[in-house]
């Protein structure tokens, strides 16, 4: 079986979301993927070609004012050529975000990613975890401590730097990277079986 190619297309305003992107990368590498980190605000034609050749694309952005950052929105609009050509049809997609508030309307950012993926004809990979930290026996150290299902969500205090990204959120992002990679392997085996 070929190694799945997973690309992480993300924007990070102050470095916090870059920590989450790196965690997704680490999880995907651990699961056996070839991984590319692509900063969407610095994207090159070569990197667009990498996205075109990827089996899965994981979208990432901080949540600003209840949605993805302006830089990510510029990238999303630039995918319109791929939309018109159906170039990303049947690729896998997933997403992650970070904001200072526990909620901060992060779900809206993940839903924006889901709609973008759907318009591009991609298949969405959810987080696949039960929520943590939702009982008296739970704690802020539980994986998926913020209880999201659509993707990986992280919270970092506004007055702290990237080194303060919560370890449970890093672990949740690593899980997402592994899950996307394992799903890509399953899709590849299915396509091979159909072609046989």
NUKOL-154722 format. One line per field, with one value per atom (N, C-alpha, C): residue in one letter; residue number from 1; x, y, z. Coordinates in pm, whole numbers. Layout:
aa c(A|...);
i c(NUM|...);
c1 c(X|...);
c2 c(Y|...);
c3 c(Z|...);
REM end
This chain:
aa c(X|X|X|X|X|X|X|X|X|X|X|X|X|X|X|X|X|X|X|X|X|X|X|X|X|X|X|X|X|X|X|X|X|X|X|X|X|X|X|X|X|X|X|X|X|X|X|X|X|X|X|X|X|X|X|X|X|X|X|X|X|X|X|X|X|X|X|X|X|X|X|X|X|X|X|X|X|X|X|X|X|X|X|X|X|X|X|X|X|X|X|X|X|X|X|X|X|X|X|X|X|X|X|X|X|X|X|X|X|X|X|X|X|X|X|X|X|X|X|X|X|X|X|X|X|X|X|X|X|X|X|X|X|X|X|X|X|X|X|X|X|X|X|X|X|X|X|X|X|X|X|X|X|X|X|X|X|X|X|X|X|X|X|X|X|X|X|X|X|X|X|X|X|X|X|X|X|X|X|X|X|X|X|X|X|X|X|X|X|X|X|X|X|X|X|X|X|X|X|X|X|X|X|X|X|X|X|X|X|X|X|X|X|X|X|X|X|X|X|X|X|X|X|X|X|X|X|X|X|X|X|X|X|X|X|X|X|X|X|X|X|X|X|X|X|X|X|X|X|X|X|X|X|X|X|X|X|X|X|X|X|X|X|X|X|X|X|X|X|X|X|X|X|X|X|X|X|X|X|X|X|X|X|X|X|X|X|X|X|X|X|X|X|X|X|X|X|X|X|X|X|X|X|X|X|X|X|X|X|X|X|X|X|X|X|X|X|X|X|X|X|X|X|X|X|X|X|X|X|X|X|X|X|X|X|X|X|X|X|X|X|X|X|X|X|X|X|X|X|X|X|X|X|X|X|X|X|X|X|X|X|X|X|X|X|X|X|X|X|X|X|X|X|X|X|X|X|X|X|X|X|X|X|X|X|X|X|X|X|X|X|X|X|X|X|X|X|X|X|X|X|X|X|X|X|X|X|X|X|X|X|X|X|X|X|X|X|X|X|X|X|X|X|X|X|X|X|X|X|X|X|X|X|X|X|X|X|X|X|X|X|X|X|X|X|X|X|X|X|X|X|X|X|X|X|X|X|X|X|X|X|X|X|X|X|X|X|X|X|X|X|X|X|X|X|X|X|X|X|X|X|X|X|X|X|X|X|X|X|X|X|X|X|X|X|X|X|X|X|X|X|X|X|X|X|X|X|X|X|X|X|X|X|X|X|X|X|X|X|X|X|X|X|X|X|X|X|X|X|X|X|X|X|X|X|X|X|X|X|X|X|X|X|X|X|X|X|X|X|X|X|X|X|X|X|X|X|X|X|X|X|X|X|X|X|X|X|X|X|X|X|X|X|X|X|X|X|X|X|X|X|X|X|X|X|X|X|X);
i c(1|1|1|2|2|2|3|3|3|4|4|4|5|5|5|6|6|6|7|7|7|8|8|8|9|9|9|10|10|10|11|11|11|12|12|12|13|13|13|14|14|14|15|15|15|16|16|16|17|17|17|18|18|18|19|19|19|20|20|20|21|21|21|22|22|22|23|23|23|24|24|24|25|25|25|26|26|26|27|27|27|28|28|28|29|29|29|30|30|30|31|31|31|32|32|32|33|33|33|34|34|34|35|35|35|36|36|36|37|37|37|38|38|38|39|39|39|40|40|40|41|41|41|42|42|42|43|43|43|44|44|44|45|45|45|46|46|46|47|47|47|48|48|48|49|49|49|50|50|50|51|51|51|52|52|52|53|53|53|54|54|54|55|55|55|56|56|56|57|57|57|58|58|58|59|59|59|60|60|60|61|61|61|62|62|62|63|63|63|64|64|64|65|65|65|66|66|66|67|67|67|68|68|68|69|69|69|70|70|70|71|71|71|72|72|72|73|73|73|74|74|74|75|75|75|76|76|76|77|77|77|78|78|78|79|79|79|80|80|80|81|81|81|82|82|82|83|83|83|84|84|84|85|85|85|86|86|86|87|87|87|88|88|88|89|89|89|90|90|90|91|91|91|92|92|92|93|93|93|94|94|94|95|95|95|96|96|96|97|97|97|98|98|98|99|99|99|100|100|100|101|101|101|102|102|102|103|103|103|104|104|104|105|105|105|106|106|106|107|107|107|108|108|108|109|109|109|110|110|110|111|111|111|112|112|112|113|113|113|114|114|114|115|115|115|116|116|116|117|117|117|118|118|118|119|119|119|120|120|120|121|121|121|122|122|122|123|123|123|124|124|124|125|125|125|126|126|126|127|127|127|128|128|128|129|129|129|130|130|130|131|131|131|132|132|132|133|133|133|134|134|134|135|135|135|136|136|136|137|137|137|138|138|138|139|139|139|140|140|140|141|141|141|142|142|142|143|143|143|144|144|144|145|145|145|146|146|146|147|147|147|148|148|148|149|149|149|150|150|150|151|151|151|152|152|152|153|153|153|154|154|154|155|155|155|156|156|156|157|157|157|158|158|158|159|159|159|160|160|160|161|161|161|162|162|162|163|163|163|164|164|164|165|165|165|166|166|166|167|167|167|168|168|168|169|169|169|170|170|170|171|171|171|172|172|172|173|173|173|174|174|174|175|175|175|176|176|176|177|177|177|178|178|178|179|179|179|180|180|180|181|181|181|182|182|182|183|183|183|184|184|184|185|185|185|186|186|186|187|187|187|188|188|188|189|189|189|190|190|190|191|191|191|192|192|192|193|193|193|194|194|194|195|195|195|196|196|196);
c1 c(84|0|89|51|129|108|207|199|102|4|-89|-18|-57|-3|-106|-69|-156|-93|-169|-121|-203|-136|-201|-192|-305|-313|-367|-281|-322|-269|-333|-283|-271|-165|-146|-106|-190|-163|-53|-53|41|121|111|190|117|2|-71|-125|-183|-240|-130|-12|102|141|127|155|57|-70|-171|-144|-105|-71|43|143|256|212|117|66|-10|-90|-159|-55|51|158|222|251|316|229|100|9|1|-4|-11|116|232|360|366|324|323|239|130|41|88|199|257|235|199|174|300|304|395|320|377|302|370|288|336|262|338|280|283|167|159|92|168|114|37|-94|-176|-150|-96|-68|66|139|266|268|152|144|207|278|343|273|305|248|289|411|457|372|336|254|110|58|-74|-70|40|54|61|125|129|-13|-92|-231|-308|-287|-357|-323|-203|-157|-182|-237|-258|-380|-373|-490|-585|-529|-610|-552|-643|-603|-672|-591|-644|-636|-750|-758|-741|-666|-647|-638|-698|-696|-733|-682|-738|-882|-961|-1095|-1086|-1112|-1115|-1256|-1314|-1448|-1549|-1538|-1636|-1619|-1505|-1482|-1332|-1296|-1154|-1094|-963|-894|-913|-889|-897|-802|-681|-582|-633|-701|-754|-868|-952|-1061|-1007|-896|-834|-794|-732|-697|-821|-924|-1047|-1105|-1106|-1157|-1067|-938|-844|-861|-934|-960|-1068|-1124|-1235|-1196|-1069|-1024|-1035|-995|-1008|-1156|-1240|-1384|-1439|-1403|-1454|-1408|-1287|-1231|-1259|-1323|-1350|-1219|-1111|-978|-958|-1034|-1017|-1131|-1212|-1322|-1271|-1335|-1308|-1178|-1110|-1002|-1066|-989|-1036|-1005|-1088|-1068|-1095|-1030|-1054|-1012|-1033|-999|-970|-905|-872|-868|-890|-887|-848|-812|-773|-830|-876|-912|-886|-894|-865|-979|-1101|-1216|-1240|-1304|-1333|-1421|-1519|-1600|-1548|-1572|-1521|-1579|-1691|-1754|-1661|-1576|-1487|-1566|-1685|-1764|-1793|-1815|-1844|-1725|-1604|-1485|-1478|-1502|-1500|-1611|-1727|-1835|-1800|-1729|-1681|-1590|-1501|-1413|-1495|-1596|-1680|-1752|-1805|-1875|-1778|-1661|-1558|-1526|-1504|-1473|-1587|-1711|-1826|-1837|-1814|-1820|-1712|-1599|-1491|-1508|-1616|-1643|-1562|-1510|-1424|-1507|-1447|-1510|-1456|-1545|-1503|-1473|-1360|-1321|-1341|-1433|-1457|-1352|-1361|-1260|-1269|-1390|-1404|-1371|-1391|-1365|-1488|-1509|-1608|-1552|-1639|-1589|-1525|-1423|-1362|-1411|-1369|-1392|-1538|-1629|-1771|-1839|-1758|-1813|-1725|-1774|-1696|-1567|-1561|-1439|-1341|-1384|-1298|-1209|-1121|-1034|-994|-935|-890|-778|-727|-620|-673|-805|-865|-846|-824|-822|-961|-969|-1094|-1164|-1086|-1137|-1246|-1249|-1350|-1476|-1474|-1595|-1641|-1549|-1587|-1591|-1675|-1688|-1643|-1666|-1641|-1492|-1409|-1265|-1194|-1066|-987|-998|-1033|-1047|-954|-886|-791|-824|-783|-802|-672|-628|-506|-534|-497|-523|-464|-539|-499|-369|-338|-218|-98|-107|4|48|174|230|206|262|242|288|385|432|328|219|113|-2|7|-99|-114|-237|-265|-224|-158|-110|-224|-341|-456|-502|-492|-530|-429|-302|-198|-225|-258|-287|-411|-509|-630|-595|-510|-467|-385|-300|-224|-320|-423|-525|-588|-620|-680|-588|-459|-363|-358|-360|-362|-490|-603|-733|-744|-699|-702|-615|-497|-407|-467|-523|-583|-703|-780|-893|-844|-735|-677|-631|-573|-531|-652|-760|-882|-939|-943|-993|-906|-773|-682|-705|-724|-751|-883|-982|-1113|-1105|-1032|-1017|-941|-838|-762|-850|-937|-1026|-1125|-1175|-1271|-1203|-1077|-1003|-961|-950|-901|-1002);
c2 c(-118|0|124|225|347|429|511|599|713|735|846|981|1075|1210|1300|1356|1444|1583|1682|1821|1898|1985|2068|2212|2264|2400|2489|2575|2647|2790|2872|3005|3015|3080|3103|3249|3322|3463|3492|3418|3448|3325|3216|3097|2985|3014|2910|2802|2846|2750|2671|2730|2657|2539|2555|2445|2330|2364|2262|2197|2276|2220|2120|2154|2064|1936|1946|1827|1737|1796|1717|1647|1720|1662|1543|1559|1453|1328|1346|1231|1161|1239|1181|1106|1162|1094|964|970|850|739|777|679|636|694|649|735|861|951|1029|1068|1173|1303|1397|1515|1644|1738|1870|1977|2065|2181|2299|2359|2467|2588|2697|2822|2892|2904|2953|3100|3176|3316|3335|3223|3228|3123|3075|2960|2991|2892|2903|2812|2830|2742|2597|2577|2441|2380|2461|2410|2384|2465|2434|2297|2268|2137|2025|2051|1951|1923|2028|2009|1928|1959|1887|1738|1704|1564|1493|1563|1505|1415|1315|1230|1297|1375|1443|1582|1678|1814|1850|1888|1929|2081|2146|2292|2338|2446|2498|2649|2708|2853|2888|3000|3051|3095|3101|3159|3305|3393|3537|3586|3655|3713|3609|3488|3384|3307|3321|3247|3231|3167|3154|3292|3300|3427|3479|3608|3667|3601|3570|3504|3369|3294|3165|3185|3286|3314|3347|3419|3448|3318|3227|3096|3021|3020|2948|2999|3131|3187|3149|3135|3097|2953|2872|2734|2727|2840|2839|2776|2786|2719|2568|2518|2374|2334|2422|2397|2383|2475|2474|2351|2307|2192|2060|2067|1950|1875|1951|1894|1822|1860|1798|1702|1667|1574|1443|1396|1269|1266|1380|1387|1389|1355|1367|1507|1553|1683|1671|1755|1764|1905|1937|2073|2088|2200|2235|2385|2429|2572|2596|2719|2762|2902|2926|3063|3079|3202|3229|3185|3190|3152|3002|2948|2805|2768|2851|2830|2922|3051|3147|3129|3053|3021|2944|2858|2772|2679|2636|2546|2610|2740|2807|2797|2807|2792|2651|2550|2412|2389|2450|2436|2507|2619|2686|2593|2523|2426|2312|2265|2156|2197|2318|2366|2385|2439|2453|2316|2217|2082|2026|2047|1995|2060|2189|2257|2205|2165|2111|1962|1902|1760|1665|1715|1635|1560|1458|1380|1425|1464|1517|1406|1416|1323|1395|1342|1406|1362|1416|1388|1244|1190|1050|1023|1121|1106|1144|1076|1122|1246|1330|1449|1413|1488|1475|1586|1582|1689|1729|1628|1661|1587|1546|1484|1520|1489|1522|1442|1331|1249|1296|1386|1434|1548|1591|1704|1775|1890|1967|1896|1789|1714|1603|1587|1484|1520|1418|1441|1487|1575|1639|1704|1776|1838|1941|1998|2100|2039|1909|1839|1869|1880|1902|1770|1762|1642|1666|1785|1814|1816|1854|1863|1888|1917|1943|2091|2116|2253|2274|2386|2419|2555|2574|2702|2741|2863|2915|3056|3084|3216|3327|3435|3545|3611|3605|3673|3580|3461|3367|3330|3296|3264|3121|3084|2950|2836|2864|2758|2721|2798|2771|2690|2650|2567|2442|2412|2306|2169|2090|1958|1866|1880|1798|1835|1963|2006|1957|1955|1899|1751|1678|1535|1512|1600|1588|1610|1707|1733|1617|1558|1441|1328|1310|1209|1236|1363|1397|1359|1388|1352|1202|1125|979|932|989|947|977|1094|1129|1031|1000|908|768|717|584|581|688|695|698|771|774|636|561|423|337|351|274|307|436|478|421|422|370|221|147|3|-21|59|46|74|179|211|100|44|-65|-188|-215|-331|-314|-192|-165|-179|-133|-136|-278|-368|-504|-588);
c3 c(0|0|0|-76|-83|44|74|191|163|250|226|240|157|163|231|343|420|422|380|386|488|560|661|613|568|515|626|681|800|802|887|918|1069|1114|1257|1277|1347|1366|1467|1580|1688|1731|1655|1684|1754|1816|1889|1794|1684|1589|1519|1505|1449|1538|1669|1762|1737|1715|1688|1553|1453|1321|1332|1411|1432|1501|1592|1661|1564|1475|1373|1286|1249|1168|1240|1368|1444|1449|1471|1474|1340|1232|1098|1063|1098|1073|1153|1278|1363|1300|1233|1171|1032|985|858|737|757|643|605|478|433|454|529|571|524|478|436|517|581|648|551|527|429|495|508|562|450|466|355|322|416|387|315|294|220|109|67|-23|-160|-213|-343|-444|-571|-674|-651|-604|-573|-462|-364|-254|-298|-390|-447|-514|-583|-650|-547|-433|-326|-275|-255|-213|-317|-444|-552|-551|-507|-507|-374|-277|-144|-141|-54|-28|70|161|262|287|313|347|478|576|706|712|730|736|880|901|1035|1037|1139|1154|1297|1346|1471|1445|1549|1538|1579|1483|1507|1479|1572|1554|1505|1557|1530|1401|1335|1211|1189|1080|1046|1019|1028|1007|864|847|714|617|663|577|530|619|575|477|498|404|264|258|128|60|134|80|33|116|81|-51|-68|-194|-311|-285|-392|-435|-358|-400|-508|-547|-643|-777|-816|-938|-921|-804|-777|-773|-719|-715|-857|-943|-1081|-1158|-1130|-1200|-1129|-1011|-926|-895|-879|-862|-729|-627|-496|-461|-559|-535|-479|-374|-306|-227|-212|-114|25|126|263|315|408|471|620|697|842|884|1012|1053|1201|1233|1371|1388|1511|1539|1684|1713|1847|1871|1993|2032|2180|2228|2369|2460|2411|2494|2486|2590|2591|2471|2444|2323|2213|2228|2131|1993|1984|1855|1762|1822|1743|1651|1695|1612|1477|1475|1348|1253|1305|1221|1163|1248|1199|1096|1116|1018|888|897|775|696|767|701|637|710|659|531|529|410|294|322|219|159|246|199|116|160|87|-51|-58|-188|-282|-225|-306|-335|-283|-309|-225|-112|-25|79|141|247|382|474|603|702|770|876|1009|1091|1221|1323|1442|1544|1595|1604|1644|1790|1874|2017|2097|2208|2304|2374|2428|2497|2630|2666|2797|2889|3013|3110|3120|3116|3127|3243|3338|3459|3577|3695|3816|3823|3749|3747|3639|3552|3444|3489|3396|3427|3299|3314|3199|3123|3178|3112|3023|3018|2932|2785|2702|2558|2516|2417|2374|2493|2571|2695|2668|2546|2514|2452|2426|2383|2242|2148|2009|1933|1832|1750|1606|1555|1413|1380|1476|1453|1584|1576|1697|1735|1859|1907|2026|2026|2133|2192|2317|2385|2450|2422|2483|2534|2657|2714|2628|2616|2527|2570|2698|2747|2759|2696|2699|2558|2544|2413|2370|2255|2199|2289|2378|2468|2572|2582|2678|2618|2492|2433|2520|2557|2654|2600|2684|2641|2599|2661|2621|2480|2446|2311|2208|2246|2159|2135|2241|2228|2141|2152|2069|1922|1895|1757|1701|1784|1740|1702|1783|1752|1614|1588|1459|1344|1358|1254|1229|1338|1322|1256|1298|1244|1094|1054|911|831|884|813|803|911|909|814|810|717|573|548|413|370|462|431|396|471|446|308|275|144|32|52|-50|-72|35|22|-48|-16|-82|-231|-266|-409|-481|-416|-477|-496|-399|-410|-524|-540|-648|-783|-791|-918|-956|-856|-882|-960);
REM end
